[in-house]
Amino acid sequence: MSLLRIRNLSVDFATAGGAFRAVDGVDITVDEGDVLAIVGESGSGKSVSMLAMMGLLPWTATITADEMSFDGRDLRDLTAKQRRKVIGRDMSMIFQEPMSSLNPCFTVGFQIKEALKQHLDLSKAQRHQRAIELLDLVGIPDPERRLNAFSFQLSGGMSQRVMIAMALACKPRLLIADEPTTALDVTIQAQILDLLTDLQKETGMGLILITHDMGVVAETAQRVQVQYAGQKVEEQPVQTLFTEPHHPYTTALLAALPERATTKRLPTIPGVVPGQFDRPAGCLFSPRCQYADDTCRGVKPPVQGPELGLARCHYPLGAPVKETAR
């Protein structure tokens, strides 16, 4: 049985101009010990999908799904009180921008112990000792002294480590890392990624890594899910995705990697992600796709089989000639 299983997840936000679909029919599956990377441009619905699953979206969001289960338990049926017993304990999240995610009015120690007090039956002394252990686990020197520090007294890398410590406080079975290396220098990025992968291997937890950095994906993930304009457009194991992508968007993303550039000018994808009022009737990527024809622009594309990376495309790359004949 899968640890996390989501089927046909959609999220609509109420706006002055009408409803805007930020997530459109997304499927996600994560097993115990699995490392799934979700990649795509800003606005592709990566973070919103996870926030919807955790029940952290504002009231303006309408969430629908055919299935949304964690460890066999239907998340759609949970009350707010029941959900709070799951979120933060069995399922936790490292949020974007650690410098703004930590509360500047409280010490680091207070914020870590707050999660322990909420979810675990520990005495005050035990919570204090556990907080020290967590800071030591994530590589913060002199952890007992750092418990009394405020977020504005810490560097970006230190703040990110504190966020990881808070997320791991209750030994979750599923950890969601949302852009865990954003705004960090390259050296600190490598340290944070090594820390996350080491902890994942030690604990056997499932890990969802949300990122737009394909280099991070290559180093850490087992499977990759590519999203575009709120839709999942491809999913493959890491190695095969990099060597044989099937969706034109995935191919364009990989071609834009500096190490793959064959010309002095770095390749780019023309155009922008469609917004609320300019979404095509057919494939959402068709205005930017070099292979698009009238069928692509007017008919919603089918989802191909696993042998073609579950690509949401009329003409997946690498398909037999008879399937792509026009």
One Martini backbone bead per residue (centre of mass of N, CA, C, O) as a GRO file, in nm:
protein
  326
    1MET     BB    1   0.097   0.036   0.022
    2SER     BB    2   0.071   0.356  -0.005
    3LEU     BB    3   0.142   0.636   0.166
    4LEU     BB    4   0.073   0.822  -0.089
    5ARG     BB    5  -0.255   0.908  -0.246
    6ILE     BB    6  -0.334   1.085  -0.551
    7ARG     BB    7  -0.644   1.174  -0.732
    8ASN     BB    8  -0.748   1.422  -0.916
    9LEU     BB    9  -0.625   1.704  -0.842
   10SER     BB   10  -0.797   2.015  -0.758
   11VAL     BB   11  -0.746   2.384  -0.774
   12ASP     BB   12  -0.951   2.664  -0.683
   13PHE     BB   13  -0.959   3.019  -0.722
   14ALA     BB   14  -1.105   3.298  -0.605
   15THR     BB   15  -1.182   3.573  -0.818
   16ALA     BB   16  -1.279   3.860  -0.973
   17GLY     BB   17  -1.265   3.690  -1.266
   18GLY     BB   18  -1.282   3.418  -1.128
   19ALA     BB   19  -1.189   3.105  -1.161
   20PHE     BB   20  -0.867   2.952  -1.074
   21ARG     BB   21  -0.660   2.697  -1.201
   22ALA     BB   22  -0.376   2.564  -1.033
   23VAL     BB   23  -0.491   2.264  -1.027
   24ASP     BB   24  -0.500   1.979  -1.280
   25GLY     BB   25  -0.531   1.655  -1.237
   26VAL     BB   26  -0.342   1.535  -1.009
   27ASP     BB   27  -0.095   1.279  -0.956
   28ILE     BB   28   0.017   1.103  -0.645
   29THR     BB   29   0.300   0.885  -0.547
   30VAL     BB   30   0.411   0.747  -0.223
   31ASP     BB   31   0.650   0.562  -0.068
   32GLU     BB   32   0.836   0.404   0.130
   33GLY     BB   33   1.148   0.554   0.078
   34ASP     BB   34   1.070   0.769  -0.118
   35VAL     BB   35   1.192   0.990  -0.397
   36LEU     BB   36   1.020   1.281  -0.495
   37ALA     BB   37   1.017   1.496  -0.773
   38ILE     BB   38   0.893   1.833  -0.825
   39VAL     BB   39   0.873   2.001  -1.136
   40GLY     BB   40   0.891   2.351  -1.238
   41GLU     BB   41   0.764   2.631  -1.285
   42SER     BB   42   0.641   2.899  -1.185
   43GLY     BB   43   0.296   2.812  -1.151
   44SER     BB   44   0.261   2.474  -1.157
   45GLY     BB   45   0.154   2.362  -0.857
   46LYS     BB   46   0.345   2.239  -0.644
   47SER     BB   47   0.277   2.370  -0.366
   48VAL     BB   48  -0.035   2.361  -0.380
   49SER     BB   49  -0.067   2.056  -0.371
   50MET     BB   50   0.054   2.023  -0.079
   51LEU     BB   51  -0.125   2.228   0.073
   52ALA     BB   52  -0.389   2.083   0.009
   53MET     BB   53  -0.321   1.812   0.149
   54MET     BB   54  -0.265   1.975   0.438
   55GLY     BB   55  -0.476   2.219   0.475
   56LEU     BB   56  -0.321   2.532   0.395
   57LEU     BB   57  -0.540   2.678   0.256
   58PRO     BB   58  -0.746   2.908   0.183
   59TRP     BB   59  -1.087   2.979   0.150
   60THR     BB   60  -1.056   3.039  -0.171
   61ALA     BB   61  -1.021   2.733  -0.188
   62THR     BB   62  -1.095   2.457  -0.411
   63ILE     BB   63  -1.107   2.108  -0.329
   64THR     BB   64  -1.045   1.822  -0.544
   65ALA     BB   65  -1.085   1.451  -0.523
   66ASP     BB   66  -1.088   1.108  -0.569
   67GLU     BB   67  -0.807   1.090  -0.400
   68MET     BB   68  -0.679   1.124  -0.039
   69SER     BB   69  -0.418   0.938   0.098
   70PHE     BB   70  -0.278   0.829   0.426
   71ASP     BB   71  -0.211   0.529   0.514
   72GLY     BB   72  -0.528   0.467   0.425
   73ARG     BB   73  -0.625   0.761   0.490
   74ASP     BB   74  -0.879   0.988   0.452
   75LEU     BB   75  -0.832   1.332   0.420
   76ARG     BB   76  -1.124   1.437   0.342
   77ASP     BB   77  -1.263   1.334   0.636
   78LEU     BB   78  -1.117   1.527   0.809
   79THR     BB   79  -1.090   1.711   1.064
   80ALA     BB   80  -0.920   1.962   1.197
   81LYS     BB   81  -0.832   1.799   1.449
   82GLN     BB   82  -0.735   1.542   1.300
   83ARG     BB   83  -0.526   1.681   1.113
   84ARG     BB   84  -0.337   1.793   1.345
   85LYS     BB   85  -0.234   1.494   1.417
   86VAL     BB   86  -0.079   1.464   1.137
   87ILE     BB   87   0.019   1.740   1.107
   88GLY     BB   88   0.365   1.735   1.219
   89ARG     BB   89   0.407   1.423   1.246
   90ASP     BB   90   0.361   1.221   0.991
   91MET     BB   91   0.343   1.511   0.844
   92SER     BB   92   0.580   1.731   0.686
   93MET     BB   93   0.719   2.076   0.633
   94ILE     BB   94   0.939   2.261   0.428
   95PHE     BB   95   0.950   2.581   0.384
   96GLN     BB   96   0.982   2.854   0.236
   97GLU     BB   97   1.175   3.079   0.348
   98PRO     BB   98   1.324   3.065   0.647
   99MET     BB   99   1.339   3.371   0.736
  100SER     BB  100   0.999   3.382   0.730
  101SER     BB  101   0.900   3.112   0.882
  102LEU     BB  102   1.015   3.219   1.126
  103ASN     BB  103   0.959   3.346   1.438
  104PRO     BB  104   1.093   3.648   1.568
  105CYS     BB  105   0.949   3.631   1.872
  106PHE     BB  106   1.092   3.349   1.891
  107THR     BB  107   1.267   3.102   1.973
  108VAL     BB  108   1.392   2.820   1.854
  109GLY     BB  109   1.323   2.637   2.095
  110PHE     BB  110   1.021   2.706   2.119
  111GLN     BB  111   0.937   2.603   1.830
  112ILE     BB  112   1.024   2.310   1.866
  113LYS     BB  113   0.869   2.247   2.137
  114GLU     BB  114   0.584   2.299   2.031
  115ALA     BB  115   0.568   2.044   1.853
  116LEU     BB  116   0.619   1.841   2.083
  117LYS     BB  117   0.378   1.927   2.264
  118GLN     BB  118   0.148   1.868   2.054
  119HIS     BB  119   0.239   1.542   1.976
  120LEU     BB  120   0.398   1.470   2.246
  121ASP     BB  121   0.459   1.277   2.551
  122LEU     BB  122   0.644   1.518   2.708
  123SER     BB  123   0.849   1.658   2.901
  124LYS     BB  124   1.023   1.937   2.949
  125ALA     BB  125   1.301   1.795   2.956
  126GLN     BB  126   1.258   1.620   2.703
  127ARG     BB  127   1.216   1.855   2.504
  128HIS     BB  128   1.490   1.983   2.545
  129GLN     BB  129   1.663   1.737   2.462
  130ARG     BB  130   1.537   1.701   2.178
  131ALA     BB  131   1.618   1.979   2.066
  132ILE     BB  132   1.920   1.931   2.084
  133GLU     BB  133   1.929   1.678   1.903
  134LEU     BB  134   1.821   1.818   1.646
  135LEU     BB  135   2.043   2.032   1.607
  136ASP     BB  136   2.267   1.820   1.590
  137LEU     BB  137   2.153   1.659   1.347
  138VAL     BB  138   2.170   1.934   1.151
  139GLY     BB  139   2.460   2.079   1.226
  140ILE     BB  140   2.453   2.255   1.492
  141PRO     BB  141   2.644   2.434   1.680
  142ASP     BB  142   2.588   2.457   1.995
  143PRO     BB  143   2.273   2.378   2.057
  144GLU     BB  144   2.199   2.489   2.341
  145ARG     BB  145   2.252   2.789   2.272
  146ARG     BB  146   2.063   2.807   2.010
  147LEU     BB  147   1.784   2.792   2.154
  148ASN     BB  148   1.812   3.121   2.231
  149ALA     BB  149   1.772   3.197   1.946
  150PHE     BB  150   1.695   3.404   1.688
  151SER     BB  151   1.635   3.426   1.355
  152PHE     BB  152   1.804   3.706   1.316
  153GLN     BB  153   2.077   3.543   1.429
  154LEU     BB  154   2.064   3.385   1.160
  155SER     BB  155   2.138   3.227   0.896
  156GLY     BB  156   2.016   3.077   0.623
  157GLY     BB  157   2.133   2.794   0.683
  158MET     BB  158   2.045   2.780   0.980
  159SER     BB  159   1.741   2.820   0.932
  160GLN     BB  160   1.706   2.567   0.758
  161ARG     BB  161   1.792   2.367   0.981
  162VAL     BB  162   1.566   2.439   1.175
  163MET     BB  163   1.334   2.358   0.989
  164ILE     BB  164   1.420   2.062   0.974
  165ALA     BB  165   1.403   2.004   1.276
  166MET     BB  166   1.098   2.062   1.300
  167ALA     BB  167   1.006   1.849   1.086
  168LEU     BB  168   1.164   1.602   1.259
  169ALA     BB  169   1.065   1.593   1.557
  170CYS     BB  170   0.829   1.344   1.503
  171LYS     BB  171   0.908   1.141   1.293
  172PRO     BB  172   0.822   1.132   1.001
  173ARG     BB  173   0.694   0.960   0.709
  174LEU     BB  174   0.655   1.251   0.568
  175LEU     BB  175   0.851   1.474   0.358
  176ILE     BB  176   0.831   1.822   0.265
  177ALA     BB  177   1.041   1.997   0.028
  178ASP     BB  178   1.031   2.346  -0.031
  179GLU     BB  179   1.278   2.478  -0.161
  180PRO     BB  180   1.549   2.418   0.037
  181THR     BB  181   1.777   2.608  -0.152
  182THR     BB  182   1.675   2.881  -0.141
  183ALA     BB  183   1.898   3.151  -0.105
  184LEU     BB  184   2.152   2.971  -0.125
  185ASP     BB  185   2.451   2.881  -0.138
  186VAL     BB  186   2.617   2.630  -0.285
  187THR     BB  187   2.743   2.502  -0.031
  188ILE     BB  188   2.478   2.491   0.138
  189GLN     BB  189   2.309   2.330  -0.056
  190ALA     BB  190   2.475   2.068  -0.038
  191GLN     BB  191   2.437   2.025   0.268
  192ILE     BB  192   2.126   2.007   0.271
  193LEU     BB  193   2.097   1.769   0.074
  194ASP     BB  194   2.268   1.569   0.233
  195LEU     BB  195   2.097   1.577   0.486
  196LEU     BB  196   1.827   1.478   0.366
  197THR     BB  197   1.930   1.206   0.245
  198ASP     BB  198   2.043   1.087   0.505
  199LEU     BB  199   1.778   1.096   0.671
  200GLN     BB  200   1.611   0.925   0.478
  201LYS     BB  201   1.786   0.666   0.502
  202GLU     BB  202   1.772   0.633   0.816
  203THR     BB  203   1.436   0.646   0.840
  204GLY     BB  204   1.253   0.578   0.568
  205MET     BB  205   1.122   0.812   0.454
  206GLY     BB  206   0.930   1.007   0.276
  207LEU     BB  207   1.016   1.219  -0.019
  208ILE     BB  208   0.937   1.557  -0.117
  209LEU     BB  209   1.074   1.746  -0.390
  210ILE     BB  210   1.060   2.087  -0.443
  211THR     BB  211   1.155   2.210  -0.774
  212HIS     BB  212   1.365   2.384  -1.047
  213ASP     BB  213   1.625   2.199  -1.008
  214MET     BB  214   1.777   1.958  -1.199
  215GLY     BB  215   2.033   1.906  -1.031
  216VAL     BB  216   1.891   1.819  -0.772
  217VAL     BB  217   1.740   1.582  -0.893
  218ALA     BB  218   1.987   1.409  -0.989
  219GLU     BB  219   2.105   1.376  -0.683
  220THR     BB  220   1.822   1.277  -0.507
  221ALA     BB  221   1.624   1.129  -0.687
  222GLN     BB  222   1.409   0.866  -0.824
  223ARG     BB  223   1.167   1.049  -0.905
  224VAL     BB  224   0.983   1.236  -1.168
  225GLN     BB  225   0.766   1.528  -1.166
  226VAL     BB  226   0.610   1.708  -1.423
  227GLN     BB  227   0.500   2.052  -1.427
  228TYR     BB  228   0.227   2.239  -1.603
  229ALA     BB  229  -0.009   2.457  -1.539
  230GLY     BB  230  -0.115   2.226  -1.311
  231GLN     BB  231   0.008   1.982  -1.470
  232LYS     BB  232   0.085   1.661  -1.541
  233VAL     BB  233   0.331   1.565  -1.806
  234GLU     BB  234   0.544   1.381  -1.632
  235GLU     BB  235   0.680   1.039  -1.541
  236GLN     BB  236   1.002   0.932  -1.405
  237PRO     BB  237   1.282   0.812  -1.375
  238VAL     BB  238   1.563   0.982  -1.361
  239GLN     BB  239   1.741   0.854  -1.580
  240THR     BB  240   1.521   0.842  -1.813
  241LEU     BB  241   1.450   1.142  -1.818
  242PHE     BB  242   1.741   1.240  -1.907
  243THR     BB  243   1.766   1.038  -2.164
  244GLU     BB  244   1.417   1.001  -2.221
  245PRO     BB  245   1.218   1.221  -2.300
  246HIS     BB  246   0.858   1.284  -2.396
  247HIS     BB  247   0.813   1.576  -2.334
  248PRO     BB  248   0.869   1.887  -2.461
  249TYR     BB  249   0.908   2.030  -2.187
  250THR     BB  250   1.127   1.850  -2.072
  251THR     BB  251   1.326   1.894  -2.302
  252ALA     BB  252   1.350   2.204  -2.260
  253LEU     BB  253   1.457   2.197  -1.972
  254LEU     BB  254   1.715   2.030  -2.033
  255ALA     BB  255   1.831   2.225  -2.257
  256ALA     BB  256   1.872   2.468  -2.032
  257LEU     BB  257   2.114   2.342  -1.934
  258PRO     BB  258   2.435   2.440  -1.921
  259GLU     BB  259   2.571   2.147  -1.965
  260ARG     BB  260   2.391   2.118  -2.252
  261ALA     BB  261   2.506   2.334  -2.407
  262THR     BB  262   2.595   2.408  -2.770
  263THR     BB  263   2.590   2.715  -2.720
  264LYS     BB  264   2.646   3.034  -2.616
  265ARG     BB  265   2.343   3.037  -2.605
  266LEU     BB  266   2.095   2.984  -2.394
  267PRO     BB  267   1.835   2.803  -2.388
  268THR     BB  268   1.482   2.870  -2.440
  269ILE     BB  269   1.142   2.931  -2.355
  270PRO     BB  270   0.900   3.054  -2.511
  271GLY     BB  271   0.720   3.250  -2.336
  272VAL     BB  272   0.440   3.175  -2.116
  273VAL     BB  273   0.250   3.091  -1.873
  274PRO     BB  274  -0.064   3.041  -1.848
  275GLY     BB  275  -0.340   3.197  -1.742
  276GLN     BB  276  -0.666   3.269  -1.675
  277PHE     BB  277  -0.723   3.411  -1.991
  278ASP     BB  278  -0.494   3.211  -2.180
  279ARG     BB  279  -0.610   2.927  -2.213
  280PRO     BB  280  -0.601   2.667  -2.392
  281ALA     BB  281  -0.804   2.420  -2.528
  282GLY     BB  282  -0.572   2.235  -2.525
  283CYS     BB  283  -0.266   2.237  -2.493
  284LEU     BB  284  -0.084   2.429  -2.265
  285PHE     BB  285   0.199   2.414  -2.442
  286SER     BB  286   0.142   2.497  -2.745
  287PRO     BB  287   0.248   2.806  -2.762
  288ARG     BB  288   0.565   2.677  -2.695
  289CYS     BB  289   0.562   2.453  -2.914
  290GLN     BB  290   0.735   2.321  -3.194
  291TYR     BB  291   0.510   2.068  -3.250
  292ALA     BB  292   0.256   2.217  -3.288
  293ASP     BB  293  -0.085   2.186  -3.379
  294ASP     BB  294  -0.420   2.191  -3.417
  295THR     BB  295  -0.467   1.962  -3.221
  296CYS     BB  296  -0.313   2.081  -2.981
  297ARG     BB  297  -0.487   2.356  -2.973
  298GLY     BB  298  -0.796   2.197  -2.961
  299VAL     BB  299  -0.699   1.927  -2.801
  300LYS     BB  300  -0.690   1.735  -2.546
  301PRO     BB  301  -0.453   1.549  -2.413
  302PRO     BB  302  -0.333   1.252  -2.356
  303VAL     BB  303  -0.236   0.988  -2.147
  304GLN     BB  304   0.018   0.802  -2.144
  305GLY     BB  305   0.204   0.548  -2.092
  306PRO     BB  306   0.472   0.434  -1.909
  307GLU     BB  307   0.658   0.401  -2.172
  308LEU     BB  308   0.586   0.741  -2.200
  309GLY     BB  309   0.581   0.886  -1.909
  310LEU     BB  310   0.286   0.995  -1.888
  311ALA     BB  311   0.238   1.175  -2.121
  312ARG     BB  312   0.080   1.491  -2.201
  313CYS     BB  313   0.040   1.392  -2.536
  314HIS     BB  314   0.001   1.350  -2.878
  315TYR     BB  315   0.342   1.364  -2.944
  316PRO     BB  316   0.551   1.175  -2.818
  317LEU     BB  317   0.864   1.130  -2.757
  318GLY     BB  318   0.965   0.811  -2.885
  319ALA     BB  319   0.748   0.717  -3.048
  320PRO     BB  320   0.614   0.545  -3.265
  321VAL     BB  321   0.551   0.636  -3.583
  322LYS     BB  322   0.244   0.548  -3.598
  323GLU     BB  323   0.168   0.749  -3.348
  324THR     BB  324   0.290   1.032  -3.503
  325ALA     BB  325   0.125   1.047  -3.739
  326ARG     BB  326  -0.030   1.313  -3.955
   0.00000   0.00000   0.00000
